[in-house]
């Protein structure tokens, strides 16, 4: 498989939207900005195929020839995310049907049914023609399939395909009825064609609520698989003509609808689009990067970010001077081998005309944004290939699982404010603020690589998970879990025998009841050293079955019962957090975990600076980033080191202003 020769620096480029005389000016400006790559042909299906049997490649040939002549790395889109109008007109059954049961008309993007044989036929034919035409071009460095796969469909095509998917999974109607617990409410199914899709016209209550979680979770799985099958179809069409070039599609962080761990197995390299809002915590941005890296356990592509501002969020703030550079280096620090923008030239009309770009509407290089892009381009050019393929070693793994994401948020109770990503992020934030590296890992990952595995709200315990976790802890690992864990199986049926189900022996506790606290309510917990803190959201009422209590409730009718426990199991231990403690209390718990497991931060000095390490060829690269609004002193361990981005030597007096960045290559600290 081909590899990148350099850090790709560029982004979405749509010369087809502009007169030919603009193209030469674009190239001049790209050279000045240090741009070395362009993502093209992402939304050109209508131009390439103006009718069912007619194809037009002249303009795309000219674009590819121009970029090849300039020795650009070309990221070639397949154009399949937005279909031509003639296709809807001639084949209306291709249109997607939404959750409310409404069949859509032509418009938007991602508006085709993923199980439409008509769509699949035309998409495959288009991709084969593209691959045959451009697959041998040495400058085509990566194939970009479709674009931001998303959404779902509830049409007749999908209903029939869902029944086939279910037959393959359950084999018999009896097994399906049992899995979905259809005896409840007398919903027993007697024939496969009695199965209907769980939308607002049937079992769905709202888009995130359902009468039968079993069918709705299976439909999430099916929809993710359906779109994945479309990706695989295009990938295989490319492979007929191009056996070596990397193939990807751009993902979207913690996007709920698609099981990205499953998708990553089918992708050569993960790419994603990073669009934090003005108030997104930097720890959340870092977590998304680590999740994208964790999908394959290898470096990823940043396919899109804006050089200045978004246009589609409620409040689209400008990136302050230096912020784009700092955000880009945070991305590289967490595993990116590319920095790419949407877009290279601002479009003249439609919904993204005010989305930031390297070349603004003024059309010149005389803008703050262009100057910052050019400065970063020069730094990345000088950095060369030093960081390509570098690792991000970590001693802590945090489990992220889409089945749990779906199931937890379908659950009827106990508290509507319980959100999966928020629960994961609060634990990630602790390690982020301590500069302790983290891998985001799947439920079937290799736990033995980590001293600590953190598994908040591990609500769904599927086959094999109990044994894997017990084996990990028995052999010396430390597991951190807590409320709403171990409760149900893969179909959302409760594990009988007492909460936390398959984790009961491992955690050494029995949870008798779960109390839900409304936003205006709180409880208190008292640690064994006498320190008291607030807790919120949920409170497990816990009985010890071998575990020791680290903190007890100090209010409500279950005062003096355990809230936080630790259980020795084999050579390892399990920490169970039975409530939502305030941040300082969670820090206190996780401080005990890191001391017990001997997990160390990258540097021993506490600092608000973000410190990240990547390693390659026995070299350690340390990124130092100030993503705060205050000037911070350098940790003394970095004094006398050279910033390879600027060539400047750091001293004990060096300070980092907001958005300052340094990159050091050191043997050891």
C-alpha positions as CSV (number, residue, x, y, z in Angstrom):
1,X,0.0,0.0,0.0
2,X,1.3,3.5,-0.9
3,X,2.3,5.8,2.0
4,X,2.3,9.6,2.2
5,X,5.7,11.1,1.3
6,X,5.1,14.3,3.2
7,X,2.5,15.9,5.5
8,X,-0.4,16.7,3.1
9,X,-1.3,20.4,3.4
10,X,-4.3,21.6,1.4
11,X,-8.0,20.9,1.3
12,X,-11.2,20.9,-0.7
13,X,-10.7,22.6,-4.1
14,X,-13.5,23.2,-6.5
15,X,-12.1,24.8,-9.7
16,X,-15.1,23.5,-11.6
17,X,-17.1,26.2,-9.8
18,X,-14.9,29.0,-11.2
19,X,-14.0,30.4,-14.6
20,X,-10.8,28.9,-16.1
21,X,-8.8,32.2,-15.7
22,X,-9.2,31.9,-11.9
23,X,-7.3,28.6,-11.9
24,X,-3.9,30.0,-12.6
25,X,-4.3,32.6,-9.9
26,X,-5.3,29.8,-7.5
27,X,-2.1,27.9,-8.3
28,X,0.0,31.0,-7.7
29,X,-1.6,31.6,-4.3
30,X,-1.3,27.9,-3.4
31,X,2.4,28.0,-4.0
32,X,2.7,31.1,-1.8
33,X,0.8,29.4,1.0
34,X,2.8,26.2,0.9
35,X,-0.2,24.2,-0.2
36,X,0.8,20.8,-1.6
37,X,-2.4,18.9,-1.9
38,X,-6.0,19.3,-3.1
39,X,-9.1,17.3,-2.6
40,X,-11.1,17.4,-5.8
41,X,-14.2,16.0,-7.4
42,X,-16.2,15.6,-4.2
43,X,-19.5,16.9,-5.6
44,X,-19.2,16.7,-9.4
45,X,-21.5,13.8,-10.3
46,X,-24.0,16.0,-12.0
47,X,-21.3,17.6,-14.2
48,X,-19.5,14.3,-15.0
49,X,-22.7,12.4,-15.8
50,X,-25.3,14.8,-17.2
51,X,-27.6,12.0,-18.3
52,X,-28.0,8.2,-17.8
53,X,-25.7,7.2,-20.6
54,X,-23.5,10.2,-21.0
55,X,-20.2,11.0,-19.3
56,X,-18.0,14.1,-19.5
57,X,-14.5,14.0,-18.1
58,X,-12.8,16.9,-20.1
59,X,-12.9,19.4,-17.3
60,X,-11.8,16.9,-14.6
61,X,-9.0,15.8,-16.9
62,X,-7.8,19.4,-17.1
63,X,-7.9,19.8,-13.3
64,X,-6.0,16.6,-12.7
65,X,-3.4,17.6,-15.4
66,X,-2.9,21.0,-13.8
67,X,-2.5,19.6,-10.3
68,X,-0.2,16.8,-11.5
69,X,2.0,19.3,-13.4
70,X,2.3,21.2,-10.1
71,X,3.2,18.0,-8.4
72,X,0.3,18.2,-6.0
73,X,-0.9,15.2,-3.9
74,X,-4.4,14.7,-5.3
75,X,-7.1,13.4,-3.0
76,X,-9.6,12.1,-5.5
77,X,-13.3,12.3,-4.5
78,X,-15.8,9.9,-6.0
79,X,-18.7,12.4,-6.1
80,X,-21.3,9.9,-4.9
81,X,-22.7,12.0,-1.9
82,X,-25.0,14.1,-4.1
83,X,-26.9,12.6,-7.0
84,X,-27.9,14.3,-10.3
85,X,-31.4,15.6,-10.7
86,X,-32.1,13.4,-13.7
87,X,-31.6,10.4,-11.5
88,X,-34.4,11.4,-9.1
89,X,-36.6,12.4,-11.9
90,X,-36.3,9.0,-13.7
91,X,-36.0,6.8,-10.7
92,X,-38.0,8.4,-7.8
93,X,-37.6,5.3,-5.7
94,X,-34.0,6.3,-5.1
95,X,-35.1,9.0,-2.7
96,X,-34.6,8.6,1.0
97,X,-37.6,8.3,3.4
98,X,-37.1,10.1,6.7
99,X,-38.0,9.0,10.3
100,X,-41.5,10.6,10.0
101,X,-42.2,8.5,6.9
102,X,-41.9,11.2,4.3
103,X,-40.2,10.4,1.0
104,X,-37.9,13.2,0.1
105,X,-37.5,15.0,-3.3
106,X,-34.4,16.1,-5.1
107,X,-32.2,18.3,-3.0
108,X,-29.6,18.4,-0.2
109,X,-27.0,15.7,-0.2
110,X,-27.0,12.1,1.2
111,X,-30.6,12.0,0.0
112,X,-30.5,8.6,-1.6
113,X,-31.6,5.3,0.0
114,X,-28.4,3.3,0.8
115,X,-30.3,0.1,-0.1
116,X,-31.4,1.4,-3.5
117,X,-30.1,-0.9,-6.2
118,X,-30.5,1.9,-8.7
119,X,-28.2,4.2,-6.6
120,X,-25.7,1.4,-6.2
121,X,-25.6,0.6,-9.9
122,X,-24.9,4.2,-11.0
123,X,-22.5,4.9,-8.1
124,X,-20.5,1.8,-8.9
125,X,-20.4,2.5,-12.6
126,X,-19.2,6.1,-11.9
127,X,-16.4,5.0,-9.5
128,X,-15.2,2.4,-11.9
129,X,-14.8,5.0,-14.6
130,X,-13.0,7.3,-12.3
131,X,-10.6,4.6,-11.1
132,X,-9.9,3.3,-14.6
133,X,-9.2,6.9,-15.8
134,X,-7.1,8.2,-12.9
135,X,-6.0,5.2,-10.8
136,X,-2.6,5.0,-12.5
137,X,-1.8,8.6,-11.9
138,X,1.1,8.8,-9.5
139,X,-0.1,12.1,-8.1
140,X,-3.4,10.5,-6.9
141,X,-2.3,9.9,-3.4
142,X,-5.6,9.0,-1.8
143,X,-9.2,8.2,-2.8
144,X,-11.9,10.0,-0.9
145,X,-15.1,7.9,-1.1
146,X,-18.4,9.8,-0.9
147,X,-18.4,12.5,1.8
148,X,-19.4,12.5,5.5
149,X,-21.7,9.4,5.3
150,X,-24.7,10.2,7.5
151,X,-28.4,9.9,8.1
152,X,-30.8,6.9,7.8
153,X,-33.6,5.8,5.6
154,X,-37.0,4.2,6.3
155,X,-38.3,3.3,2.9
156,X,-39.5,0.0,1.4
157,X,-36.0,-0.9,0.1
158,X,-34.6,-0.6,3.6
159,X,-37.5,-2.5,5.2
160,X,-36.9,-5.5,2.8
161,X,-33.2,-5.3,3.3
162,X,-33.6,-5.1,7.1
163,X,-35.6,-8.3,7.1
164,X,-32.8,-10.1,5.2
165,X,-30.3,-8.7,7.6
166,X,-32.3,-10.0,10.5
167,X,-32.7,-13.5,9.0
168,X,-29.0,-13.6,8.6
169,X,-28.5,-12.6,12.3
170,X,-31.2,-14.5,14.1
171,X,-31.9,-17.4,11.7
172,X,-35.4,-18.1,13.2
173,X,-38.4,-16.0,14.1
174,X,-38.3,-17.6,17.6
175,X,-34.8,-16.3,18.2
176,X,-35.8,-12.8,17.1
177,X,-38.9,-12.7,19.3
178,X,-36.8,-13.7,22.3
179,X,-34.1,-11.2,21.5
180,X,-36.5,-8.3,21.2
181,X,-38.7,-9.6,24.1
182,X,-41.8,-9.2,21.8
183,X,-44.0,-11.0,24.3
184,X,-44.1,-7.6,26.0
185,X,-47.3,-5.8,24.8
186,X,-48.2,-8.9,22.7
187,X,-45.9,-7.8,19.8
188,X,-45.0,-11.4,18.8
189,X,-43.9,-11.7,15.2
190,X,-45.0,-14.8,13.2
191,X,-43.5,-14.1,9.8
192,X,-40.5,-12.1,8.6
193,X,-42.7,-9.8,6.5
194,X,-44.5,-8.6,9.6
195,X,-41.4,-6.8,10.7
196,X,-41.7,-3.0,10.1
197,X,-39.1,-0.4,10.5
198,X,-38.9,1.4,14.0
199,X,-39.7,4.9,12.9
200,X,-42.3,7.4,14.1
201,X,-45.1,5.4,12.4
202,X,-44.3,2.2,14.4
203,X,-42.2,1.6,17.5
204,X,-40.5,4.9,17.5
205,X,-41.6,7.6,20.0
206,X,-39.1,10.2,19.1
207,X,-35.9,9.9,17.1
208,X,-34.0,8.9,20.3
209,X,-36.8,7.0,22.1
210,X,-38.4,3.7,21.3
211,X,-40.9,1.2,22.7
212,X,-38.6,-1.7,21.9
213,X,-34.9,-1.0,22.2
214,X,-34.0,-4.3,20.7
215,X,-35.4,-3.5,17.2
216,X,-34.2,0.1,17.3
217,X,-30.6,-0.9,18.2
218,X,-30.6,-3.5,15.5
219,X,-31.8,-0.9,13.1
220,X,-28.9,1.3,14.1
221,X,-26.6,-1.6,13.4
222,X,-28.3,-2.3,10.1
223,X,-28.2,1.3,8.9
224,X,-24.5,1.6,9.8
225,X,-23.9,-1.7,7.9
226,X,-26.0,-0.5,4.9
227,X,-24.0,2.7,4.4
228,X,-20.7,0.7,5.1
229,X,-21.7,-1.7,2.3
230,X,-21.9,1.3,0.0
231,X,-18.4,2.4,1.0
232,X,-17.1,-1.2,0.4
233,X,-18.8,-1.3,-3.0
234,X,-16.9,1.9,-4.0
235,X,-13.7,0.7,-2.5
236,X,-13.8,-2.5,-4.4
237,X,-14.6,-0.7,-7.6
238,X,-11.5,1.4,-7.2
239,X,-9.4,-1.7,-6.4
240,X,-10.2,-3.2,-9.7
241,X,-8.0,-0.6,-11.3
242,X,-5.9,0.8,-8.5
243,X,-4.4,-1.8,-6.1
244,X,-2.2,0.4,-4.0
245,X,-3.6,3.9,-3.4
246,X,-5.0,4.6,0.1
247,X,-8.8,4.7,0.3
248,X,-10.7,6.6,3.0
249,X,-13.9,8.5,3.7
250,X,-14.2,11.4,6.1
251,X,-15.7,10.6,9.5
252,X,-17.1,13.0,12.1
253,X,-15.7,12.2,15.6
254,X,-18.4,10.9,17.9
255,X,-21.1,11.0,15.2
256,X,-23.8,8.8,16.6
257,X,-25.3,7.0,13.6
258,X,-22.3,4.9,12.4
259,X,-20.2,2.3,14.2
260,X,-16.8,3.8,13.3
261,X,-14.8,1.0,14.8
262,X,-16.5,-1.4,12.4
263,X,-16.0,1.1,9.5
264,X,-12.3,1.5,10.3
265,X,-11.7,-2.2,9.6
266,X,-12.7,-1.6,6.0
267,X,-10.7,1.7,5.5
268,X,-7.0,1.9,4.6
269,X,-6.6,5.1,6.7
270,X,-9.1,7.0,8.9
271,X,-9.9,10.6,8.0
272,X,-12.1,13.0,9.8
273,X,-13.5,16.6,9.8
274,X,-12.8,18.7,12.9
275,X,-15.2,21.6,13.5
276,X,-15.2,22.6,17.2
277,X,-17.4,25.5,18.2
278,X,-16.3,28.6,20.0
279,X,-16.9,26.9,23.4
280,X,-15.9,23.3,22.7
281,X,-13.4,22.3,25.5
282,X,-10.0,21.5,24.1
283,X,-10.2,18.2,26.0
284,X,-13.2,17.3,23.8
285,X,-11.3,18.2,20.6
286,X,-8.3,16.1,21.8
287,X,-10.6,13.2,22.7
288,X,-12.1,13.2,19.2
289,X,-8.6,13.1,17.7
290,X,-7.6,10.2,20.0
291,X,-10.8,8.4,19.0
292,X,-10.1,8.8,15.3
293,X,-6.5,7.5,15.9
294,X,-7.9,4.7,18.1
295,X,-10.2,3.4,15.4
296,X,-7.3,1.7,13.7
297,X,-4.6,2.3,16.2
298,X,-2.6,4.3,13.7
299,X,-2.2,7.9,12.4
300,X,-5.1,9.5,10.7
301,X,-5.9,12.2,8.2
302,X,-7.4,15.5,9.1
303,X,-9.6,15.9,6.0
304,X,-11.3,19.1,6.9
305,X,-11.0,22.0,9.3
306,X,-11.7,25.7,8.7
307,X,-8.8,28.2,8.5
308,X,-11.1,30.8,10.1
309,X,-14.8,30.3,10.8
310,X,-17.6,27.9,10.3
311,X,-20.9,29.0,8.8
312,X,-23.4,26.4,10.1
313,X,-23.1,26.7,13.9
314,X,-25.3,29.0,16.0
315,X,-22.3,31.3,16.7
316,X,-19.5,31.3,14.1
317,X,-16.7,33.1,15.8
318,X,-13.5,33.9,14.0
319,X,-10.4,32.0,15.0
320,X,-8.2,34.5,16.8
321,X,-4.6,35.1,15.5
322,X,-2.5,32.0,16.2
323,X,-5.5,29.8,17.0
324,X,-5.6,28.0,13.6
325,X,-1.9,27.2,13.9
326,X,-2.3,25.9,17.5
327,X,-5.3,23.8,16.6
328,X,-3.4,22.3,13.6
329,X,-0.5,21.3,15.8
330,X,-2.8,19.8,18.4
331,X,-4.2,17.7,15.6
332,X,-0.7,16.6,14.5
333,X,0.2,16.0,18.1
334,X,-2.6,13.5,18.5
335,X,-1.8,11.5,15.4
336,X,-2.6,13.4,12.2
337,X,-0.4,13.0,9.2
338,X,-2.3,15.7,7.2
339,X,-3.7,19.2,7.7
340,X,-6.4,19.9,5.2
341,X,-9.0,22.7,5.0
342,X,-12.5,23.1,3.8
343,X,-12.2,25.1,1.7
344,X,-9.3,26.4,-0.4
345,X,-11.4,29.1,-2.2
346,X,-14.6,30.5,-0.7
347,X,-17.6,29.6,-2.9
348,X,-19.6,32.5,-4.4
349,X,-23.1,31.2,-3.4
350,X,-25.2,28.6,-1.6
351,X,-25.1,27.6,2.1
352,X,-21.3,27.5,2.5
353,X,-20.5,30.8,0.9
354,X,-19.5,32.3,4.3
355,X,-17.6,29.2,5.4
356,X,-13.9,30.1,5.9
357,X,-11.3,29.5,3.2
358,X,-7.7,30.0,2.4
359,X,-8.6,32.4,-0.4
360,X,-11.3,34.7,0.8
361,X,-13.9,36.5,-1.4
362,X,-11.5,39.4,-1.8
363,X,-9.5,37.0,-4.0
364,X,-6.0,38.0,-2.9
365,X,-3.2,37.0,-0.4
366,X,-3.7,40.2,1.5
367,X,-5.6,38.8,4.4
368,X,-4.7,37.7,7.9
369,X,-6.0,34.2,7.3
370,X,-3.9,33.7,4.2
371,X,-0.8,35.0,6.0
372,X,-1.4,32.5,8.8
373,X,-2.0,29.6,6.4
374,X,1.3,30.5,4.5
375,X,3.3,30.7,7.8
376,X,2.0,27.2,8.8
377,X,2.7,25.9,5.3
378,X,6.3,27.0,5.6
379,X,6.7,25.3,9.0
380,X,5.2,22.0,7.8
381,X,7.4,22.1,4.7
382,X,10.5,22.5,6.9
383,X,9.3,19.7,9.2
384,X,9.3,17.4,6.3
385,X,8.5,13.7,6.9
386,X,9.9,13.5,10.4
387,X,6.6,12.8,12.1
388,X,4.9,10.6,9.4
389,X,3.7,7.4,10.9
390,X,4.7,8.3,14.5
391,X,3.0,6.6,17.4
392,X,1.2,8.0,20.4
393,X,2.1,5.6,23.3
394,X,-0.4,5.4,26.1
395,X,-0.8,3.5,29.4
396,X,-4.5,4.3,29.7
397,X,-7.3,3.1,27.4
398,X,-10.9,4.4,27.5
399,X,-13.6,2.2,26.0
400,X,-15.9,3.9,23.4
401,X,-18.6,1.7,21.9
402,X,-21.4,2.6,19.5
403,X,-23.7,-0.2,20.7
404,X,-23.5,1.2,24.2
405,X,-23.9,4.7,22.8
406,X,-27.2,3.7,21.1
407,X,-28.5,1.5,23.8
408,X,-27.8,3.8,26.7
409,X,-29.6,6.7,25.0
410,X,-32.6,4.6,24.0
411,X,-33.1,3.5,27.6
412,X,-36.4,4.4,29.2
413,X,-35.0,6.0,32.3
414,X,-33.6,6.5,34.8
415,X,-32.5,10.1,33.9
416,X,-33.0,11.9,30.6
417,X,-29.8,13.9,31.2
418,X,-27.6,10.9,31.0
419,X,-25.6,11.2,27.8
420,X,-22.9,8.8,26.6
421,X,-20.3,11.1,25.2
422,X,-20.5,13.4,28.2
423,X,-19.8,10.5,30.5
424,X,-16.8,9.4,28.4
425,X,-15.5,12.9,28.2
426,X,-15.4,13.6,31.9
427,X,-13.0,10.8,32.4
428,X,-10.9,11.7,29.4
429,X,-10.7,15.3,30.6
430,X,-9.0,14.2,33.9
431,X,-6.2,12.5,32.0
432,X,-6.0,15.3,29.5
433,X,-5.5,17.9,32.2
434,X,-2.8,15.7,33.8
435,X,-1.0,15.2,30.5
436,X,-1.5,11.5,30.7
437,X,-1.8,10.0,27.2
438,X,-4.9,8.0,26.4
439,X,-6.0,5.6,23.7
440,X,-9.7,5.4,22.8
441,X,-10.3,1.7,22.4
442,X,-13.1,-0.7,21.3
443,X,-14.8,-3.3,23.6
444,X,-13.0,-6.0,21.8
445,X,-9.6,-4.3,21.9
446,X,-6.4,-5.6,23.4
447,X,-6.7,-4.5,27.0
448,X,-3.4,-6.1,28.0
449,X,-1.5,-3.1,26.5
450,X,-2.8,-0.8,29.2
451,X,-2.2,-0.4,33.0
452,X,-5.7,1.1,33.3
453,X,-8.9,0.6,31.3
454,X,-11.7,3.1,31.9
455,X,-15.2,2.0,30.9
456,X,-17.9,4.5,32.1
457,X,-21.5,3.6,31.6
458,X,-20.6,0.1,30.1
459,X,-24.4,-0.5,30.0
460,X,-24.3,-3.3,27.4
461,X,-22.2,-6.4,28.1
462,X,-22.1,-8.5,24.9
463,X,-20.8,-12.0,24.5
464,X,-17.1,-12.4,25.5
465,X,-16.8,-9.0,27.3
466,X,-17.1,-10.4,30.8
467,X,-14.4,-13.0,30.2
468,X,-12.1,-10.4,28.6
469,X,-12.5,-7.9,31.4
470,X,-12.0,-10.6,34.1
471,X,-8.9,-11.9,32.4
472,X,-7.5,-8.4,32.1
473,X,-8.0,-7.6,35.8
474,X,-6.9,-11.0,37.0
475,X,-3.6,-10.5,35.2
476,X,-2.9,-7.2,36.9
477,X,-5.0,-4.6,35.0
478,X,-7.0,-1.9,36.7
479,X,-10.6,-1.4,35.5
480,X,-12.6,1.8,36.3
481,X,-16.3,1.6,35.7
482,X,-19.5,2.7,37.5
483,X,-23.2,3.3,37.4
484,X,-25.3,2.0,34.5
485,X,-22.8,-0.7,33.7
486,X,-23.3,-4.4,33.2
487,X,-27.1,-4.1,33.0
488,X,-28.1,-5.5,29.6
489,X,-27.1,-7.9,26.8
490,X,-26.7,-7.1,23.1
491,X,-30.5,-6.9,22.6
492,X,-31.1,-4.6,25.6
493,X,-32.5,-7.3,27.8
494,X,-31.5,-7.2,31.5
495,X,-28.8,-9.5,32.8
496,X,-30.7,-11.2,35.6
497,X,-29.2,-12.0,39.0
498,X,-28.6,-8.5,40.3
499,X,-26.8,-5.4,39.0
500,X,-24.1,-4.9,37.6
501,X,-24.9,-8.3,36.0
502,X,-21.8,-9.9,34.5
503,X,-19.6,-7.4,36.3
504,X,-21.0,-8.2,39.8
505,X,-18.3,-10.7,40.8
506,X,-15.5,-8.5,39.2
507,X,-16.6,-5.4,41.0
508,X,-17.4,-7.2,44.3
509,X,-20.7,-5.3,44.8
510,X,-24.4,-5.7,44.4
511,X,-26.4,-2.6,43.3
512,X,-29.9,-3.0,44.7
513,X,-31.5,0.2,43.4
514,X,-30.7,3.2,41.2
515,X,-31.9,6.6,42.4
516,X,-32.3,9.4,39.8
517,X,-31.7,13.0,40.8
518,X,-33.3,15.9,39.0
519,X,-31.2,18.9,38.0
520,X,-32.1,20.8,41.1
521,X,-31.3,17.8,43.4
522,X,-28.0,16.7,44.8
523,X,-26.5,14.3,47.3
524,X,-23.3,14.1,49.2
525,X,-20.5,11.6,49.5
526,X,-17.8,11.4,52.2
527,X,-14.4,9.8,51.6
528,X,-12.6,7.8,54.2
529,X,-10.4,10.8,54.9
530,X,-13.4,12.9,55.8
531,X,-13.6,15.0,52.7
532,X,-17.1,15.7,51.5
533,X,-18.3,16.5,47.9
534,X,-21.6,16.8,46.0
535,X,-22.9,14.2,43.6
536,X,-25.7,14.4,41.0
537,X,-27.6,12.6,38.3
538,X,-27.7,9.0,39.6
539,X,-26.9,7.2,42.8
540,X,-26.4,3.5,43.0
541,X,-27.5,1.9,46.3
542,X,-24.6,-0.5,46.8
543,X,-24.0,-3.6,48.9
544,X,-20.4,-4.7,49.4
545,X,-19.6,-8.3,48.3
546,X,-15.9,-8.3,48.8
547,X,-15.1,-4.7,47.7
548,X,-14.1,-1.9,50.1
549,X,-15.8,1.4,50.2
550,X,-13.7,4.5,49.3
551,X,-16.6,6.9,49.8
552,X,-20.1,6.6,51.4
553,X,-23.2,8.7,50.8
554,X,-23.7,11.2,53.6
555,X,-27.3,12.2,52.9
556,X,-30.6,10.8,51.7
557,X,-32.2,7.6,53.1
558,X,-29.2,5.6,51.8
559,X,-26.7,7.6,53.8
560,X,-23.7,5.6,55.1
561,X,-24.0,3.1,52.2
562,X,-21.1,2.9,49.7
563,X,-20.9,5.3,46.7
564,X,-17.4,4.5,45.4
565,X,-15.7,1.1,45.8
566,X,-12.5,-0.8,45.1
567,X,-12.3,-4.5,44.7
568,X,-9.2,-6.6,44.4
569,X,-9.5,-9.3,41.8
570,X,-6.6,-11.6,41.0
571,X,-3.5,-9.4,40.6
572,X,-5.6,-6.3,39.7
573,X,-8.4,-4.2,40.9
574,X,-11.8,-2.7,39.9
575,X,-12.8,0.8,40.9
576,X,-16.6,1.4,40.8
577,X,-18.0,4.9,40.8
578,X,-21.7,4.6,41.7
579,X,-22.7,8.2,41.3
580,X,-21.9,11.4,39.3
581,X,-19.4,13.1,41.6
582,X,-18.5,16.7,41.2
583,X,-15.2,17.2,39.3
584,X,-12.9,17.5,42.3
585,X,-14.3,14.3,43.7
586,X,-13.8,12.5,40.4
587,X,-10.2,13.8,40.4
588,X,-9.7,12.5,43.9
589,X,-10.9,9.0,42.8
590,X,-8.7,9.0,39.6
591,X,-5.7,10.2,41.5
592,X,-6.0,7.1,43.6
593,X,-6.3,5.0,40.4
594,X,-3.1,6.5,38.9
595,X,-1.1,6.1,42.0
596,X,-2.2,2.5,42.5
597,X,-1.5,1.6,38.9
598,X,1.7,3.6,38.6
599,X,0.5,5.6,35.6
600,X,2.7,8.6,35.1
601,X,2.1,11.9,33.3
602,X,4.5,12.9,30.5
603,X,6.1,15.3,32.9
604,X,6.1,15.4,36.7
605,X,5.3,19.2,36.8
606,X,1.6,20.3,36.9
607,X,0.9,22.8,34.1
608,X,-2.0,24.2,32.1
609,X,0.0,23.6,28.9
610,X,-1.1,20.6,26.8
611,X,1.9,18.3,26.5
612,X,1.7,15.5,23.9
613,X,4.3,13.0,22.8
614,X,4.7,11.1,19.5
615,X,7.5,8.6,18.9
616,X,9.1,7.4,15.7
617,X,12.4,5.7,15.0
618,X,13.4,5.9,18.7
619,X,12.9,9.6,18.7
620,X,10.5,11.4,21.1
621,X,8.7,14.5,19.8
622,X,7.1,16.6,22.5
623,X,4.4,19.1,21.5
624,X,3.9,22.0,23.9
625,X,0.6,23.9,23.3
626,X,-0.9,26.8,25.1
627,X,-4.6,26.6,24.4
628,X,-5.6,28.8,27.3
629,X,-6.2,32.6,27.4
630,X,-3.3,33.3,29.7
631,X,0.5,33.4,29.4
632,X,2.1,30.4,31.0
633,X,5.6,29.6,32.1
634,X,7.6,26.8,30.5
635,X,8.0,23.6,32.6
636,X,11.7,23.6,33.5
637,X,12.2,20.1,32.2
638,X,12.0,21.7,28.7
639,X,14.5,24.5,29.4
640,X,17.6,24.4,27.0
641,X,15.7,22.4,24.4
642,X,15.3,23.7,20.8
643,X,11.9,24.3,19.2
644,X,12.3,22.7,15.8
645,X,9.5,24.7,14.4
646,X,11.3,28.0,14.9
647,X,14.9,27.1,15.7
648,X,14.7,29.0,18.9
649,X,16.2,27.7,22.1
650,X,13.9,27.6,25.1
651,X,15.2,28.9,28.4
652,X,14.1,28.8,32.0
653,X,12.5,32.3,31.4
654,X,10.5,31.3,28.3
655,X,6.8,31.9,28.5
656,X,4.0,30.8,26.2
657,X,1.4,33.3,25.2
658,X,-2.1,32.2,24.2
659,X,-1.9,29.8,21.2
660,X,1.9,29.5,21.3
661,X,3.3,26.2,20.2
662,X,6.7,24.5,20.4
663,X,7.9,21.1,19.1
664,X,10.9,19.4,20.6
665,X,12.8,16.3,19.6
666,X,14.5,14.9,22.7
667,X,16.0,11.5,23.5
668,X,14.5,11.5,27.0
669,X,13.3,13.7,29.8
